[in-house]
Amino acid sequence: MPVGAQLSGIAARWRAAKRLYPIYAALATQYNLGDPPFHSLEKLEERSEPEALQQLGRWFSDMDQRIQVHQFRVVLQTSGILSSEEKLQALIERHLGKADHTATDRDKLDFLLVQYFVVCAPPSFHEREVTMRDVAEVLEPVLGEASLTAPSLLTPLDELISAAQSCRGLRELQEAKVIERGRHIKNEAVSVYFTPASLVALTRFNYMMRRTFFRLTAMDVQAIEKGVSELEARGVATVDCSAAQMSAKEPLATLRQICRDWKKPSFSDYGADFSLARVMRLRFVVENAVQTTTPAPAPAPAALADRTAALEDKLQGILEELAALRGLTAEILAEMRAAVPKLRVEPILSSPQKGVAVEMQPATAIETPEPSVEESVPEPVSFIAEEDESGEEESGPQSDAEEADPAPAPDLPAAMSHIRDHLLSDGPRRSSGPSSIAVGSTTLLLNPDEANSFLEQPEGAAAWLQRSVATRVLLVEALELQRHAGQNPQLPCVIQVAKDEADQMQMALATSQLDPESAQAMVASLRQLRAIIQQAER
């Protein structure tokens, strides 16, 4: 072999190894698969490169055999790898370039190619049905030039794509057994599976199935909302949702909130309990309730006009009362600003010991006046630490030394205790819908699994859900304090605690023997925790 070709081969292998090494090292750490062979590839001596490449090749092969498909997906979905074209390309080339492929390699490659297509395809491709040519062009950097004609063993996939597109709900897709039939076709095409043309056809099928799931889920959620509106118009207040693993008297308001959570998963959700099976069951329950209830009689035109006029008068009165209340509140707040030069705010959910007070200047502009303390307006639940038993308050100016003391470290057990007391304040009962916790001006939504975990002993998945919720409350509390005070020296410490909790929770997901429902609940809670961490770091 010419020297130039040999160097080129070593350079290509070295470049691929440098891309793969951090990913496989993270997998090894996540699942306790032993220490990576090298602490860093940057400090290897030049003469040791060929030997290092051989050792890395053996280590990569060993890791491929030990890492299962579900573990592979969990790590990639909870990290930034799936949004990196370079990292996805390195993983695809690794699994595609093997001399012998296993069923595990096939499943991992399916997952990686679809993710690569999602990341690299032009936006217009996601708005129409993609063709073999479209997919081949996007995958050309990793597959090379591919035929636009699928092997005969895979041509039935086109029929399944058409069948899926004709479905009008997830239940229809399930009854048509599209996914099962697709899996059977893939198994029959093992002999040609790893050819470029086959991989293009399979990636197109998998991508179209992914889009079908999104479309049908949206249709089911829309049907549930329509049914809820119809039941509300008939005067129905609750529905028996036992078939959807919810209560026998589920309020319609809860079902509407669940639909909103499904449609708009975001940072403000703080955890949406999303399950395709639950979507299907809930649509069936709501539509069955619509069919078995009697429609309310239509009001007479004259009665409808009278009711409209009465509602308009009532609304006008409410608006006038609100205007008067805003004016009164503004006057009271102006008097409070003049009388109180500084407000003292203590960290909430911190150490049980009384922390160092943070001085905060009163706001000079208030967009929405807050109600005065004399009005009987419900206040959000307070997690502020209790005062000393002596009841004495601190007075007088603080010294510089006192103000320089570090803020108290976040106390996770104390936070869990406060949250448990709040959730159980109305008595121990299992929740079937979202629960809420108010922290300052922010309301945290907890899905049923998270709320119900506080009814159980802090063991297994319940313990991790409790810790996740408490960590989110700590983070939001720290953000609230910084927003009001302009600074919060405790925020970096809280963010680091949250990161540690997220890492430990992800490790538990990978190493613990959990039932599917518990694992799904932990994954949903972990995603919400990581979303708040990202928000706090901005």
C-alpha positions as CSV (number, residue, x, y, z in Angstrom):
1,M,0.0,0.0,0.0
2,P,1.4,3.4,-0.9
3,V,2.4,5.6,2.0
4,G,0.0,8.3,1.0
5,A,-2.9,5.9,0.9
6,Q,-1.9,4.5,4.3
7,L,-1.7,7.9,5.9
8,S,-5.0,8.8,4.3
9,G,-6.5,5.7,5.8
10,I,-5.1,6.5,9.2
11,A,-6.3,10.1,9.0
12,A,-9.8,9.0,8.1
13,R,-9.9,6.4,10.9
14,W,-8.5,8.9,13.4
15,R,-11.1,11.5,12.4
16,A,-13.9,9.0,12.9
17,A,-12.6,7.8,16.2
18,K,-12.4,11.3,17.6
19,R,-16.0,11.9,16.7
20,L,-17.2,8.6,18.2
21,Y,-15.1,8.5,21.3
22,P,-17.1,11.1,23.4
23,I,-20.4,9.4,22.5
24,Y,-19.3,5.9,23.4
25,A,-17.6,7.2,26.6
26,A,-20.8,8.8,27.6
27,L,-22.7,5.5,27.0
28,A,-20.1,3.6,29.0
29,T,-20.4,6.0,31.9
30,Q,-24.2,6.1,31.7
31,Y,-24.6,2.3,31.9
32,N,-21.6,1.5,34.1
33,L,-19.9,-0.5,31.3
34,G,-16.3,0.2,32.6
35,D,-13.9,3.0,32.0
36,P,-13.0,4.1,28.5
37,P,-9.5,2.9,27.3
38,F,-8.1,6.4,27.2
39,H,-8.6,9.5,29.3
40,S,-8.1,11.7,26.3
41,L,-7.2,11.2,22.7
42,E,-5.5,14.5,22.5
43,K,-2.5,13.4,24.5
44,L,-1.5,10.3,22.6
45,E,2.0,10.1,21.2
46,E,2.3,10.0,17.4
47,R,4.0,6.6,17.4
48,S,1.1,5.0,19.3
49,E,-1.7,6.0,16.9
50,P,-2.0,2.7,15.0
51,E,-2.1,0.7,18.2
52,A,-4.6,3.2,19.8
53,L,-6.8,2.9,16.7
54,Q,-6.8,-0.9,17.0
55,Q,-7.7,-0.7,20.7
56,L,-10.4,1.8,20.1
57,G,-11.9,-0.5,17.3
58,R,-12.1,-3.4,19.7
59,W,-13.6,-1.2,22.4
60,F,-16.2,0.2,20.0
61,S,-17.2,-3.3,18.9
62,D,-17.5,-4.5,22.5
63,M,-19.7,-1.5,23.4
64,D,-22.0,-2.1,20.3
65,Q,-22.7,-5.6,21.6
66,R,-23.4,-4.6,25.2
67,I,-25.6,-1.5,24.5
68,Q,-29.2,-2.4,23.8
69,V,-31.4,-0.4,21.4
70,H,-33.6,1.1,24.1
71,Q,-30.5,2.3,26.0
72,F,-29.0,3.7,22.8
73,R,-32.2,5.7,22.2
74,V,-32.5,7.0,25.8
75,V,-29.0,8.5,25.8
76,L,-29.3,10.1,22.4
77,Q,-32.8,11.5,23.1
78,T,-31.7,13.1,26.4
79,S,-28.6,14.7,25.0
80,G,-27.7,17.0,22.1
81,I,-26.5,14.3,19.8
82,L,-29.7,14.0,17.8
83,S,-29.5,17.7,16.7
84,S,-25.8,17.4,15.5
85,E,-25.4,16.4,11.9
86,E,-21.7,15.6,12.4
87,K,-22.3,13.2,15.4
88,L,-25.2,11.5,13.6
89,Q,-23.0,11.0,10.5
90,A,-20.2,9.5,12.6
91,L,-22.6,7.0,14.3
92,I,-24.3,6.1,10.9
93,E,-20.9,5.5,9.3
94,R,-19.9,3.3,12.3
95,H,-22.9,1.0,12.1
96,L,-23.1,1.0,8.3
97,G,-19.4,0.2,7.8
98,K,-19.4,-3.1,9.9
99,A,-18.5,-6.3,8.1
100,D,-21.2,-8.3,9.9
101,H,-24.5,-6.7,10.9
102,T,-26.8,-7.9,13.7
103,A,-30.5,-7.2,14.3
104,T,-29.4,-4.6,16.9
105,D,-27.3,-2.8,14.3
106,R,-30.3,-2.8,12.0
107,D,-32.6,-1.2,14.6
108,K,-30.0,1.4,15.6
109,L,-29.3,2.3,12.0
110,D,-33.1,2.7,11.3
111,F,-33.3,5.2,14.2
112,L,-30.2,7.1,13.2
113,L,-31.1,7.5,9.5
114,V,-34.5,8.9,10.3
115,Q,-33.0,11.4,12.8
116,Y,-30.4,12.4,10.2
117,F,-33.2,13.0,7.6
118,V,-35.2,15.1,10.1
119,V,-32.1,17.3,10.9
120,C,-30.8,17.7,7.4
121,A,-33.9,17.8,5.1
122,P,-35.1,21.2,3.8
123,P,-38.2,22.6,5.6
124,S,-40.4,22.1,2.5
125,F,-39.8,18.3,2.7
126,H,-41.7,18.2,6.0
127,E,-44.8,19.8,4.5
128,R,-45.4,17.2,1.7
129,E,-45.0,13.5,0.9
130,V,-41.3,12.8,0.3
131,T,-40.2,10.7,-2.6
132,M,-37.3,8.2,-2.9
133,R,-35.4,10.9,-4.7
134,D,-35.9,13.3,-1.8
135,V,-34.6,10.9,0.7
136,A,-31.7,9.7,-1.4
137,E,-30.5,13.3,-1.9
138,V,-30.6,14.0,1.9
139,L,-28.9,10.7,2.8
140,E,-26.3,11.0,0.0
141,P,-23.5,12.2,2.4
142,V,-23.8,9.0,4.5
143,L,-25.0,6.4,2.0
144,G,-23.4,7.7,-1.2
145,E,-25.3,7.5,-4.6
146,A,-28.3,5.2,-4.3
147,S,-30.7,3.7,-6.8
148,L,-34.2,5.3,-6.8
149,T,-35.9,1.9,-7.2
150,A,-36.5,0.0,-4.1
151,P,-35.8,-3.8,-4.0
152,S,-38.9,-5.9,-4.8
153,L,-38.9,-7.2,-1.2
154,L,-39.6,-3.6,0.0
155,T,-42.1,-2.4,-2.5
156,P,-45.0,-3.4,-0.2
157,L,-43.9,-0.5,2.0
158,D,-45.6,1.9,-0.4
159,E,-48.9,0.2,0.2
160,L,-48.5,0.5,4.0
161,I,-47.7,4.3,3.6
162,S,-50.9,4.7,1.7
163,A,-52.9,2.7,4.2
164,A,-51.5,4.8,7.1
165,Q,-52.3,8.1,5.3
166,S,-56.0,7.0,4.9
167,C,-56.4,6.5,8.7
168,R,-58.3,9.1,10.7
169,G,-57.2,8.2,14.1
170,L,-54.6,6.1,16.1
171,R,-57.2,3.4,16.6
172,E,-57.6,2.9,12.9
173,L,-53.8,2.7,12.5
174,Q,-53.7,0.1,15.2
175,E,-56.5,-2.0,13.7
176,A,-54.9,-1.9,10.3
177,K,-51.7,-3.4,11.8
178,V,-49.5,-1.1,9.7
179,I,-46.6,-1.2,12.1
180,E,-46.7,-5.0,12.5
181,R,-46.9,-5.5,8.8
182,G,-44.0,-3.1,8.2
183,R,-41.9,-5.0,10.7
184,H,-42.6,-8.3,8.9
185,I,-41.5,-6.8,5.6
186,K,-38.3,-5.6,7.2
187,N,-37.5,-9.0,8.6
188,E,-38.1,-10.6,5.2
189,A,-35.6,-8.2,3.5
190,V,-32.6,-9.0,5.7
191,S,-30.6,-10.2,2.7
192,V,-30.7,-6.7,1.0
193,Y,-31.3,-4.6,4.1
194,F,-28.0,-2.7,4.2
195,T,-27.8,-1.7,0.5
196,P,-28.2,2.0,-0.2
197,A,-31.4,1.6,-2.1
198,S,-33.0,-0.5,0.7
199,L,-31.9,2.0,3.4
200,V,-33.4,4.9,1.4
201,A,-36.7,3.0,1.1
202,L,-36.7,2.0,4.8
203,T,-35.9,5.6,5.9
204,R,-38.7,7.0,3.8
205,F,-41.1,4.5,5.3
206,N,-40.0,5.2,8.9
207,Y,-40.1,8.9,8.4
208,M,-43.6,8.8,6.9
209,M,-44.8,6.6,9.9
210,R,-43.3,9.2,12.2
211,R,-45.3,12.0,10.5
212,T,-48.4,9.8,10.5
213,F,-48.2,9.4,14.3
214,F,-47.9,13.1,14.8
215,R,-50.9,13.8,12.5
216,L,-53.2,11.1,14.0
217,T,-52.3,12.2,17.5
218,A,-53.4,15.8,16.7
219,M,-56.6,14.5,15.1
220,D,-57.4,12.4,18.2
221,V,-56.7,15.3,20.5
222,Q,-59.0,17.6,18.4
223,A,-61.7,14.9,18.5
224,I,-61.4,14.8,22.3
225,E,-61.7,18.6,22.6
226,K,-64.8,18.6,20.3
227,G,-66.4,15.9,22.4
228,V,-65.7,17.7,25.7
229,S,-67.3,20.9,24.2
230,E,-70.4,18.9,23.2
231,L,-70.7,17.4,26.7
232,E,-70.3,20.8,28.3
233,A,-73.1,22.2,26.1
234,R,-75.3,19.3,27.4
235,G,-74.6,20.2,31.0
236,V,-72.4,17.2,31.7
237,A,-69.7,17.9,34.3
238,T,-67.8,14.6,34.6
239,V,-67.1,11.5,32.5
240,D,-66.2,8.0,33.5
241,C,-62.6,7.6,32.3
242,S,-61.8,4.3,34.0
243,A,-61.0,2.8,30.6
244,A,-58.3,5.4,30.2
245,Q,-56.8,4.6,33.6
246,M,-58.3,7.7,35.1
247,S,-61.1,8.3,37.6
248,A,-64.7,7.3,37.2
249,K,-65.8,10.9,37.6
250,E,-63.2,12.9,35.7
251,P,-64.0,16.6,35.4
252,L,-64.3,17.9,31.8
253,A,-62.0,20.8,32.8
254,T,-59.3,18.3,33.6
255,L,-59.7,16.6,30.2
256,R,-59.5,20.0,28.4
257,Q,-56.3,20.8,30.3
258,I,-54.7,17.4,29.4
259,C,-55.5,18.1,25.7
260,R,-53.7,21.5,26.0
261,D,-50.7,19.8,27.5
262,W,-50.6,17.3,24.7
263,K,-50.8,20.0,22.0
264,K,-48.3,22.4,23.5
265,P,-45.4,20.5,25.2
266,S,-43.0,23.3,26.4
267,F,-41.1,24.8,29.3
268,S,-44.4,26.1,30.9
269,D,-45.9,22.6,30.9
270,Y,-43.6,21.3,33.7
271,G,-44.5,17.8,32.6
272,A,-47.2,16.6,30.1
273,D,-48.4,13.0,30.6
274,F,-48.3,11.9,27.0
275,S,-49.1,8.4,25.9
276,L,-50.4,7.2,22.5
277,A,-52.4,4.4,24.2
278,R,-54.0,7.0,26.6
279,V,-54.9,9.3,23.7
280,M,-56.7,6.4,21.9
281,R,-58.6,5.3,25.1
282,L,-59.6,8.8,26.0
283,R,-61.0,9.5,22.6
284,F,-63.0,6.3,22.8
285,V,-64.3,7.3,26.3
286,V,-65.3,10.8,25.3
287,E,-67.0,9.9,22.0
288,N,-68.9,7.1,23.8
289,A,-70.1,9.6,26.4
290,V,-71.3,11.9,23.7
291,Q,-73.3,9.0,22.1
292,T,-74.9,8.0,25.4
293,T,-76.0,11.4,26.7
294,T,-79.0,13.3,25.6
295,P,-78.4,16.5,23.7
296,A,-79.7,19.6,25.5
297,P,-82.8,21.3,23.9
298,A,-82.0,24.3,21.8
299,P,-83.1,27.6,23.5
300,A,-85.9,29.6,21.9
301,P,-84.6,32.7,20.0
302,A,-86.2,35.1,22.4
303,A,-84.8,33.3,25.4
304,L,-81.3,33.2,23.8
305,A,-81.5,37.0,23.2
306,D,-82.5,37.6,26.8
307,R,-79.6,35.4,28.1
308,T,-77.1,37.2,25.8
309,A,-78.3,40.6,27.1
310,A,-78.0,39.5,30.7
311,L,-74.5,38.1,30.1
312,E,-73.4,41.4,28.5
313,D,-74.7,43.4,31.4
314,K,-73.0,41.1,33.9
315,L,-69.7,41.3,32.0
316,Q,-69.9,45.1,31.9
317,G,-70.4,45.1,35.7
318,I,-67.4,42.9,36.2
319,L,-65.3,45.1,34.0
320,E,-66.3,48.2,36.0
321,E,-65.5,46.4,39.3
322,L,-62.1,45.4,38.0
323,A,-61.3,49.0,37.0
324,A,-62.2,50.2,40.4
325,L,-60.2,47.5,42.1
326,R,-57.1,48.3,40.0
327,G,-57.4,52.0,40.9
328,L,-57.7,51.1,44.6
329,T,-54.8,48.7,44.5
330,A,-52.6,51.3,42.8
331,E,-53.3,53.8,45.6
332,I,-52.5,51.2,48.3
333,L,-49.3,50.2,46.6
334,A,-48.2,53.9,46.2
335,E,-48.8,54.4,50.0
336,M,-46.8,51.2,50.7
337,R,-43.8,52.4,48.6
338,A,-43.8,55.7,50.4
339,A,-44.0,54.1,53.9
340,V,-41.6,51.1,53.3
341,P,-38.1,52.1,51.9
342,K,-37.0,48.5,51.4
343,L,-38.6,45.1,51.3
344,R,-36.8,42.0,52.8
345,V,-37.2,38.7,51.0
346,E,-35.9,35.4,52.4
347,P,-35.0,32.5,50.1
348,I,-37.7,29.9,50.0
349,L,-37.2,26.1,50.2
350,S,-33.6,26.7,51.4
351,S,-31.9,25.2,54.4
352,P,-34.2,24.8,57.4
353,Q,-32.1,27.3,59.3
354,K,-33.0,30.9,58.7
355,G,-31.0,32.2,55.7
356,V,-29.4,35.5,55.0
357,A,-32.0,38.1,54.0
358,V,-31.8,39.6,50.5
359,E,-32.6,43.3,50.2
360,M,-34.8,44.3,47.2
361,Q,-35.7,47.8,46.2
362,P,-39.5,48.2,45.5
363,A,-40.4,48.1,41.9
364,T,-40.8,51.5,40.2
365,A,-43.2,50.2,37.6
366,I,-45.8,47.5,38.0
367,E,-47.5,46.2,34.9
368,T,-50.4,44.5,36.7
369,P,-51.2,45.8,40.2
370,E,-51.2,43.1,42.9
371,P,-54.2,42.9,45.3
372,S,-53.7,44.4,48.7
373,V,-53.3,42.3,51.8
374,E,-56.7,43.6,53.1
375,E,-58.6,42.0,50.2
376,S,-59.8,38.4,50.6
377,V,-58.0,37.2,47.5
378,P,-56.5,33.6,47.6
379,E,-52.8,33.7,47.7
380,P,-50.5,31.1,46.2
381,V,-49.0,28.5,48.5
382,S,-46.0,29.9,50.3
383,F,-42.9,27.7,50.8
384,I,-41.1,30.3,52.9
385,A,-39.3,28.8,55.9
386,E,-41.1,29.3,59.2
387,E,-39.8,32.0,61.7
388,D,-38.0,31.1,64.9
389,E,-40.2,29.9,67.7
390,S,-39.3,33.1,69.7
391,G,-41.3,35.1,67.1
392,E,-38.6,37.8,67.1
393,E,-37.9,39.6,63.9
394,E,-34.5,40.9,62.8
395,S,-34.3,44.6,62.9
396,G,-31.7,47.3,62.3
397,P,-29.2,47.5,59.5
398,Q,-27.0,44.5,58.6
399,S,-23.3,44.7,58.7
400,D,-21.1,44.2,55.7
401,A,-20.0,40.9,57.0
402,E,-23.5,39.7,57.4
403,E,-24.4,40.7,53.9
404,A,-21.3,38.9,52.5
405,D,-22.3,35.6,54.0
406,P,-23.1,33.0,51.3
407,A,-26.7,32.1,50.7
408,P,-27.9,28.8,52.3
409,A,-27.5,25.7,50.2
410,P,-30.6,24.3,48.6
411,D,-32.3,21.7,50.9
412,L,-34.0,19.1,48.7
413,P,-35.5,17.0,51.6
414,A,-37.1,20.2,53.1
415,A,-38.5,21.1,49.6
416,M,-40.0,17.6,49.3
417,S,-41.5,17.9,52.7
418,H,-43.1,21.3,51.9
419,I,-44.5,20.0,48.6
420,R,-45.9,16.8,50.3
421,D,-47.6,18.9,53.0
422,H,-49.2,21.2,50.3
423,L,-50.4,18.3,48.1
424,L,-51.9,16.4,51.1
425,S,-53.5,19.5,52.7
426,D,-56.9,18.3,51.5
427,G,-56.3,14.8,52.6
428,P,-54.5,11.9,50.9
429,R,-56.1,11.1,47.6
430,R,-54.8,10.0,44.3
431,S,-54.8,12.5,41.4
432,S,-56.1,11.7,38.0
433,G,-55.4,15.1,36.4
434,P,-52.8,17.9,36.6
435,S,-52.0,19.4,40.0
436,S,-50.4,22.8,40.6
437,I,-48.0,24.5,43.0
438,A,-47.7,28.2,43.1
439,V,-44.1,29.6,43.6
440,G,-44.3,33.4,43.6
441,S,-45.9,34.5,40.4
442,T,-45.1,31.1,38.7
443,T,-47.5,28.1,38.7
444,L,-45.9,24.7,38.3
445,L,-48.0,22.0,36.8
446,L,-47.5,18.4,38.0
447,N,-48.7,15.4,36.0
448,P,-50.7,12.7,37.9
449,D,-47.7,10.4,38.2
450,E,-45.6,13.2,39.9
451,A,-48.4,14.3,42.2
452,N,-49.3,10.7,43.2
453,S,-45.7,9.9,44.0
454,F,-46.0,12.0,47.1
455,L,-48.6,9.5,48.4
456,E,-46.0,6.7,48.3
457,Q,-42.9,5.9,50.2
458,P,-39.8,7.6,48.7
459,E,-38.5,4.5,47.0
460,G,-37.8,3.5,43.4
461,A,-39.5,5.6,40.8
462,A,-41.6,7.5,43.3
463,A,-38.5,8.8,45.1
464,W,-37.0,10.0,41.8
465,L,-40.3,11.7,40.8
466,Q,-40.4,13.5,44.2
467,R,-36.8,14.7,43.9
468,S,-37.4,15.9,40.3
469,V,-40.5,17.9,41.4
470,A,-38.6,19.4,44.4
471,T,-35.6,20.3,42.2
472,R,-37.9,22.1,39.7
473,V,-39.5,24.0,42.5
474,L,-36.1,25.0,43.9
475,L,-35.1,26.2,40.4
476,V,-38.2,28.3,39.8
477,E,-38.0,29.7,43.3
478,A,-34.4,30.8,42.7
479,L,-35.4,32.3,39.3
480,E,-38.3,34.2,41.0
481,L,-36.0,35.6,43.6
482,Q,-33.5,36.8,41.0
483,R,-36.2,38.3,38.9
484,H,-37.6,40.4,41.8
485,A,-34.2,41.2,43.5
486,G,-32.2,41.7,40.3
487,Q,-29.6,39.1,41.5
488,N,-29.5,35.9,43.4
489,P,-26.1,34.5,44.5
490,Q,-27.7,31.1,45.3
491,L,-28.9,30.6,41.6
492,P,-25.6,29.0,40.4
493,C,-25.6,26.6,43.3
494,V,-29.2,25.6,42.6
495,I,-28.5,25.1,38.9
496,Q,-25.6,22.7,39.8
497,V,-27.8,20.8,42.2
498,A,-30.4,20.4,39.5
499,K,-27.8,19.2,37.0
500,D,-26.6,16.6,39.5
501,E,-30.1,15.4,40.1
502,A,-30.8,15.2,36.4
503,D,-27.7,13.1,35.8
504,Q,-28.4,10.8,38.7
505,M,-32.0,10.4,37.5
506,Q,-30.8,9.5,34.0
507,M,-28.4,7.0,35.5
508,A,-31.2,5.4,37.4
509,L,-33.3,5.1,34.2
510,A,-30.5,3.2,32.5
511,T,-29.5,0.9,35.4
512,S,-32.7,0.2,37.4
513,Q,-35.3,-2.5,36.6
514,L,-38.4,-0.4,36.1
515,D,-41.8,-1.2,34.7
516,P,-42.7,0.6,31.5
517,E,-45.1,3.1,33.1
518,S,-42.7,4.1,35.8
519,A,-39.9,4.5,33.2
520,Q,-42.2,6.6,31.0
521,A,-43.1,8.8,34.0
522,M,-39.5,9.3,34.9
523,V,-38.5,10.2,31.3
524,A,-41.3,12.8,31.1
525,S,-40.3,14.3,34.5
526,L,-36.6,14.3,33.5
527,R,-37.3,16.2,30.3
528,Q,-39.2,18.9,32.2
529,L,-36.3,19.2,34.7
530,R,-33.7,19.6,31.9
531,A,-35.9,22.2,30.2
532,I,-36.0,24.3,33.3
533,I,-32.3,24.0,33.8
534,Q,-31.8,25.3,30.2
535,Q,-34.1,28.2,31.0
536,A,-32.2,29.0,34.2
537,E,-28.9,29.0,32.4
538,R,-29.9,31.6,29.7
